[in-house]
Amino acid sequence: MEIVFGVIVGLLALTFLVVVHELGHAISARRNDVVVEEFGIGFPPRAWSKKLKNKILLSINWLPLGGFVKLQGEYDEADKKGDYGAANYWVKTKILLAGVFINWLTAAVLLTVLAVTGLPQMISNQFSVEGDTKTYYQPVQLGALSADFPAAQAGLQSRDTILRFAGQEVKTTQAFIDLTREYKGQEVEVVYKRDGSEATTDVKLKDEGKTLFGASIVQPTQTRSTWSAPIVGVGTAGQLTWETLKGIGGLVGNLVNGVALQLVGNDEQRKAGSDEVAAAGDSVAGPVGILGVIFPAAQQAGLTTLVMLISVISIALAVMNVLPIPALDGGRWFTMTIFRVFKKKLTKEREEKIQATGFLILMALVVLVTVADVGKIIR
């Protein structure tokens, strides 16, 4: 039942983000006298449809993987009244980038809500307004556990909250580390909470080495604001956008460098290049990988973490769609702009070939990444 719930929440979250993205295109198009023929939730085959008073066909489709908007005359050379193609360059730019803007705005609004209720700290020097920010420390929790070490052998699990260690209350990660050092080599009683229930286990600590307990320790922190919440929401969204751009830049750099080393390097360099390419692949996630992150958040980590993840994914969608990748918004804008700069006519046939080729490449990458995601989940 928990898995089913996680799947449903994950699909709803992704569909919501894509639908609001497409809603941005639709709103911008209508505000600029471009006819919106259909607004679809999910992808065909069609399950239900209705013609609205504004003459837009609203459809709900069987594949719950996003949504779409269909504009009249979507090709650049279309010239009838109400056609997308008949709009001027500035209007087309606004329509193409409206989805990016609304995804970013959605993230900023969600982060604003979290700034009031409790915003998790994810990055160093996370944006805040001094004088209107309070920091709250959550209980100490277990992160990743090492197999064949005391914590795992005693039956402890990731996300267990440590309440008491050797009869002493654990308030900070440093206090926990100090206690493991104080009682190294001894068997101690650990009181922990899992799924809302307290339990007790005995842990025999190692007596030497850097790892005495065998688990990473985390202490989630949250900040809360009042009047400055909108400022914090926008500022944090800006920080996450920059971090996403840096991450994409680093990914592309590692991939290019790794391929270059494999092509022209010696044996040692080729191995290093292979490692860089593998690391780049591990850092990429497709729909399955994203759902794989949302599932546990929906099942265990709570509403705050889930909303935080949705905000991060919304920003990632905005950033990816603004890049000049064929078949995406940024790619369509880039193609349109290049043809205008060089004063070439972007015919329907030429535009179809460019976008279709880009779409096929994009789908091939999605398939490869999805296969890799499934492999990660299996492992």
TIPAKE-977339 format. One record per residue (C-alpha): x, y, z; residue number from 1. Coordinates in nm, 3 decimals. Layout:
X_Y_Z_NUM
...
//
This chain:
0.000_0.000_0.000_1
0.286_0.242_0.083_2
0.450_0.175_-0.255_3
0.121_0.241_-0.436_4
0.075_0.563_-0.239_5
0.430_0.671_-0.325_6
0.376_0.599_-0.695_7
0.052_0.797_-0.701_8
0.205_1.095_-0.519_9
0.511_1.088_-0.745_10
0.306_1.081_-1.064_11
0.076_1.356_-0.936_12
0.375_1.574_-0.845_13
0.542_1.537_-1.185_14
0.212_1.585_-1.369_15
0.139_1.896_-1.164_16
0.475_2.053_-1.251_17
0.439_1.982_-1.623_18
0.076_2.099_-1.627_19
0.161_2.434_-1.465_20
0.446_2.467_-1.716_21
0.203_2.420_-2.006_22
-0.045_2.651_-1.834_23
0.218_2.923_-1.856_24
0.233_2.879_-2.234_25
-0.148_2.884_-2.259_26
-0.193_3.197_-2.048_27
0.079_3.385_-2.236_28
-0.065_3.278_-2.572_29
-0.419_3.394_-2.488_30
-0.292_3.725_-2.348_31
-0.120_3.785_-2.681_32
-0.416_3.688_-2.907_33
-0.280_3.348_-3.007_34
-0.555_3.084_-3.020_35
-0.524_2.794_-2.776_36
-0.694_2.495_-2.936_37
-0.644_2.232_-2.666_38
-0.511_2.205_-2.313_39
-0.438_1.846_-2.216_40
-0.368_1.692_-1.877_41
-0.170_1.374_-1.932_42
-0.091_1.235_-2.275_43
-0.320_1.056_-2.524_44
-0.511_0.834_-2.567_45
-0.789_1.066_-2.456_46
-1.008_0.965_-2.162_47
-1.238_1.268_-2.144_48
-1.276_1.608_-2.308_49
-1.497_1.915_-2.296_50
-1.516_2.235_-2.498_51
-1.496_2.530_-2.258_52
-1.676_2.861_-2.297_53
-1.353_3.022_-2.419_54
-1.350_2.758_-2.700_55
-1.048_2.573_-2.559_56
-1.077_2.195_-2.565_57
-0.990_2.066_-2.218_58
-0.885_1.702_-2.226_59
-0.785_1.447_-1.964_60
-0.573_1.167_-2.104_61
-0.478_0.818_-1.992_62
-0.101_0.859_-1.957_63
-0.043_1.063_-1.636_64
0.306_1.181_-1.728_65
0.253_1.554_-1.773_66
0.043_1.759_-2.011_67
0.045_1.966_-2.328_68
-0.099_2.277_-2.491_69
-0.187_2.291_-2.861_70
-0.174_2.634_-3.024_71
-0.322_2.732_-3.357_72
-0.055_2.751_-3.627_73
0.236_2.640_-3.409_74
0.492_2.667_-3.689_75
0.703_2.978_-3.732_76
0.584_3.042_-4.088_77
0.209_3.018_-4.008_78
0.048_3.354_-4.088_79
-0.328_3.340_-4.025_80
-0.491_3.554_-3.757_81
-0.457_3.382_-3.421_82
-0.166_3.164_-3.536_83
0.142_3.133_-3.317_84
0.354_3.184_-3.628_85
0.180_3.514_-3.706_86
0.292_3.666_-3.375_87
0.599_3.889_-3.364_88
0.936_3.777_-3.229_89
0.883_3.928_-2.883_90
0.542_3.762_-2.840_91
0.683_3.424_-2.947_92
0.965_3.466_-2.697_93
0.717_3.537_-2.418_94
0.503_3.234_-2.509_95
0.801_2.997_-2.532_96
0.956_3.109_-2.204_97
0.630_3.147_-2.007_98
0.647_2.782_-1.901_99
0.997_2.834_-1.766_100
0.883_3.139_-1.572_101
0.580_2.969_-1.416_102
0.788_2.666_-1.308_103
1.033_2.900_-1.141_104
0.750_3.102_-0.985_105
0.587_2.781_-0.856_106
0.912_2.689_-0.683_107
0.943_3.038_-0.532_108
0.585_3.020_-0.398_109
0.638_2.674_-0.245_110
0.964_2.791_-0.087_111
0.784_3.095_0.051_112
0.531_2.866_0.221_113
0.816_2.656_0.363_114
0.991_2.972_0.485_115
0.691_3.021_0.714_116
0.631_2.659_0.816_117
0.993_2.541_0.823_118
1.245_2.560_0.538_119
1.507_2.281_0.536_120
1.866_2.397_0.501_121
2.010_2.229_0.192_122
2.307_2.440_0.090_123
2.573_2.632_0.276_124
2.501_3.000_0.332_125
2.138_2.945_0.239_126
1.956_3.274_0.186_127
1.791_3.429_0.490_128
1.697_3.771_0.623_129
1.888_3.853_0.938_130
1.659_3.962_1.219_131
1.361_3.765_1.088_132
1.502_3.413_1.083_133
1.494_3.152_1.356_134
1.682_2.823_1.325_135
1.535_2.501_1.462_136
1.739_2.184_1.506_137
1.566_1.852_1.451_138
1.655_1.536_1.647_139
1.971_1.351_1.548_140
1.904_1.087_1.281_141
2.096_0.802_1.123_142
2.195_0.841_0.761_143
2.363_0.566_0.557_144
2.467_0.254_0.749_145
2.774_0.043_0.675_146
2.718_-0.330_0.648_147
2.892_-0.551_0.906_148
2.935_-0.259_1.147_149
2.777_-0.222_1.493_150
2.477_-0.005_1.397_151
2.359_-0.234_1.118_152
2.431_-0.548_1.320_153
2.213_-0.414_1.603_154
1.919_-0.372_1.365_155
1.927_0.007_1.336_156
1.812_0.160_1.007_157
1.854_0.478_0.807_158
1.624_0.760_0.930_159
1.604_0.618_1.285_160
1.600_0.905_1.535_161
1.849_0.863_1.819_162
1.696_0.967_2.151_163
1.942_0.836_2.411_164
2.284_0.677_2.394_165
2.424_0.493_2.698_166
2.154_0.655_2.911_167
2.237_1.009_2.796_168
2.015_1.232_2.585_169
2.153_1.304_2.238_170
2.094_1.667_2.137_171
2.357_1.728_1.868_172
2.565_1.532_1.620_173
2.882_1.634_1.804_174
2.740_1.503_2.132_175
2.672_1.170_1.962_176
3.026_1.152_1.821_177
3.173_1.233_2.163_178
2.965_0.958_2.325_179
3.077_0.694_2.073_180
3.438_0.786_2.148_181
3.379_0.781_2.523_182
3.225_0.432_2.512_183
3.436_0.278_2.234_184
3.474_-0.097_2.266_185
3.178_-0.119_2.505_186
2.824_-0.243_2.463_187
2.578_0.042_2.509_188
2.202_0.078_2.512_189
2.060_0.293_2.231_190
1.704_0.425_2.251_191
1.567_0.529_1.913_192
1.241_0.619_1.742_193
1.117_0.461_1.419_194
0.781_0.529_1.255_195
0.664_0.714_1.565_196
0.746_0.432_1.811_197
1.034_0.412_2.057_198
1.252_0.103_2.071_199
1.575_-0.006_2.239_200
1.874_-0.206_2.114_201
2.222_-0.288_2.242_202
2.517_-0.185_2.024_203
2.869_-0.324_2.068_204
3.097_-0.041_1.954_205
3.430_-0.109_1.785_206
3.731_-0.033_1.997_207
3.956_0.117_1.729_208
3.951_0.287_1.392_209
3.771_0.594_1.261_210
3.436_0.415_1.238_211
3.322_0.299_1.582_212
2.946_0.300_1.524_213
2.910_0.244_1.150_214
2.656_0.506_1.041_215
2.654_0.862_0.918_216
2.479_1.107_1.152_217
2.260_1.392_1.036_218
2.069_1.661_1.219_219
1.822_1.834_0.986_220
1.780_2.204_1.050_221
1.498_2.433_0.948_222
1.463_2.809_0.938_223
1.139_3.001_0.983_224
1.056_3.355_0.885_225
0.754_3.585_0.908_226
0.733_3.908_0.707_227
1.044_3.820_0.504_228
0.910_3.481_0.384_229
0.846_3.598_0.022_230
1.196_3.746_0.007_231
1.343_3.422_0.142_232
1.138_3.217_-0.107_233
1.261_3.419_-0.406_234
1.619_3.434_-0.276_235
1.635_3.059_-0.213_236
1.486_2.989_-0.557_237
1.761_3.204_-0.706_238
2.029_3.015_-0.515_239
1.891_2.677_-0.622_240
1.876_2.797_-0.984_241
2.242_2.890_-0.973_242
2.335_2.558_-0.807_243
2.141_2.372_-1.078_244
2.323_2.562_-1.353_245
2.657_2.487_-1.188_246
2.563_2.122_-1.160_247
2.474_2.102_-1.530_248
2.795_2.283_-1.622_249
3.001_2.043_-1.411_250
2.819_1.744_-1.560_251
2.885_1.856_-1.919_252
3.248_1.939_-1.834_253
3.310_1.597_-1.677_254
3.143_1.421_-1.970_255
3.342_1.609_-2.236_256
3.669_1.572_-2.045_257
3.605_1.201_-1.984_258
3.530_1.130_-2.350_259
3.837_1.328_-2.460_260
4.063_1.130_-2.223_261
3.921_0.804_-2.351_262
3.988_0.903_-2.711_263
4.341_1.047_-2.687_264
4.479_0.952_-2.345_265
4.713_0.677_-2.232_266
4.589_0.374_-2.038_267
4.583_0.557_-1.705_268
4.411_0.861_-1.856_269
4.156_0.642_-2.037_270
4.068_0.477_-1.706_271
4.031_0.819_-1.542_272
3.815_0.930_-1.836_273
3.597_0.623_-1.798_274
3.551_0.704_-1.429_275
3.448_1.062_-1.515_276
3.193_0.944_-1.771_277
3.055_0.689_-1.522_278
3.031_0.958_-1.253_279
2.848_1.187_-1.497_280
2.604_0.906_-1.574_281
2.541_0.838_-1.206_282
2.455_1.204_-1.146_283
2.182_1.207_-1.414_284
1.826_1.100_-1.335_285
1.526_1.055_-1.562_286
1.155_1.018_-1.474_287
1.211_0.685_-1.297_288
1.500_0.828_-1.097_289
1.296_1.134_-0.999_290
1.005_0.915_-0.891_291
1.254_0.700_-0.701_292
1.343_1.009_-0.497_293
0.982_1.122_-0.451_294
0.859_0.776_-0.341_295
1.046_0.763_-0.007_296
0.975_1.131_0.057_297
0.603_1.065_0.015_298
0.615_0.752_0.230_299
0.855_0.841_0.512_300
1.017_1.182_0.508_301
0.703_1.389_0.549_302
0.523_1.673_0.375_303
0.800_1.931_0.425_304
1.061_1.718_0.247_305
0.815_1.632_-0.029_306
0.732_1.999_-0.095_307
1.104_2.081_-0.088_308
1.176_1.812_-0.349_309
0.892_1.935_-0.571_310
1.039_2.286_-0.551_311
1.385_2.162_-0.652_312
1.244_1.957_-0.942_313
1.037_2.255_-1.060_314
1.352_2.467_-1.075_315
1.534_2.187_-1.258_316
1.253_2.176_-1.516_317
1.275_2.552_-1.560_318
1.652_2.543_-1.608_319
1.645_2.247_-1.850_320
1.372_2.410_-2.061_321
1.561_2.735_-2.098_322
1.872_2.562_-2.236_323
1.912_2.546_-2.618_324
1.815_2.178_-2.637_325
1.617_2.088_-2.954_326
1.250_1.998_-2.895_327
1.243_2.190_-2.565_328
1.135_2.553_-2.522_329
1.488_2.689_-2.520_330
1.573_2.488_-2.830_331
1.271_2.622_-3.020_332
1.358_2.979_-2.918_333
1.724_2.928_-3.015_334
1.627_2.787_-3.357_335
1.387_3.073_-3.422_336
1.646_3.331_-3.317_337
1.930_3.185_-3.528_338
1.716_3.187_-3.842_339
1.613_3.547_-3.776_340
1.972_3.660_-3.711_341
2.086_3.509_-4.041_342
1.766_3.626_-4.215_343
1.673_3.277_-4.327_344
1.315_3.159_-4.362_345
1.224_2.892_-4.108_346
0.987_2.681_-4.315_347
0.746_2.429_-4.164_348
0.940_2.138_-4.314_349
1.275_2.266_-4.188_350
1.139_2.333_-3.840_351
0.979_1.987_-3.827_352
1.310_1.821_-3.921_353
1.507_2.016_-3.659_354
1.260_1.957_-3.378_355
1.191_1.594_-3.475_356
1.563_1.516_-3.481_357
1.607_1.685_-3.145_358
1.307_1.499_-3.006_359
1.441_1.161_-3.120_360
1.780_1.233_-2.962_361
1.608_1.351_-2.643_362
1.389_1.038_-2.628_363
1.694_0.816_-2.686_364
1.868_0.986_-2.394_365
1.556_0.946_-2.178_366
1.548_0.573_-2.259_367
1.918_0.535_-2.175_368
1.883_0.730_-1.851_369
1.569_0.535_-1.758_370
1.752_0.204_-1.809_371
2.033_0.338_-1.591_372
1.779_0.451_-1.326_373
1.620_0.104_-1.317_374
1.967_-0.047_-1.281_375
2.042_0.185_-0.985_376
1.714_0.090_-0.817_377
1.782_-0.283_-0.868_378
2.134_-0.244_-0.728_379
//
